[in-house]
Amino acid sequence: MSYYQHTSAIVDDGAQIGDGSRVWHFVHVCGGARIGKGVSLGQNVFVGNKVVIGDNCKVQNNVSVYDNVTLEEGVFCGPSMVFTNVYNPRSLIERKDQYRDTLVKKGATLGANCTIVCGVTIGEFAFVGAGAVINKDVPSYALMVGVPARQIGWMSEFGEQLALPVTGEGEVACQHTNARYVLNGNTLSKVDVQ
C-alpha cells in the first residue's frame, strides 16, 4: 500500500487511491472511487462509488463526497461542507437514476459548512465562503458568499481577494505572487507574463 490508512478507516475492494494519500479516522471509501496522489481525507469522510478526486485535494472532517461528484486537482473541501446529488429528494420516491453531475475545477476552495447543490460547475480557483449555498454555476476565480450565494469579488490563485469590481474592466497584480489578472466583463483571466 503506497498510502496511509488509519486502522479505523474502511477502504472497499476496488477503490483506487494514489501514492502519498492519507485516509484518516473513520473514513469510508467505496470500491468504485478513484482518488489521486497526495490526497488527504479527514476524519469521518465518506467517498461514494462514482466519485473522482484529483491529486493534492484536501477533504476536511465530516464531508461526504457522494456519487457523481468530481473534484479536479487541488480542491479544498472545508470541514462539514455538503455535496448533494439529487435535486428534489424524497424518501418515499426512488431517484437514484436522477443523480446530477457536480464538477469542482482545479484549485477551488469550498469553505466550512457550505452547501453545493448538485448539477453545478465551480470554476478554477473559485472561492466559496463558509456557510454559502451554491445553486448555480460559479465562474473561475469568483468569490461567493451568502444564502443563496452571490458573487462579491474575485480571488487570486494564491487565495487573496483582488481589488477588482465584480463586473467591468480592469487589471491587477496579486500582491503575493505578482501574477497579473485581467477582468473583461464578468470573466477574470490570469495573464501569462513572458
Summary of the structure (lengths in Angstrom):
residues: 194
radius of gyration: 17.5
end to end distance: 42.2
largest distance: 58.9
contacts: 645
relative contact order: 0.09
helix: 2%
strand: 39%
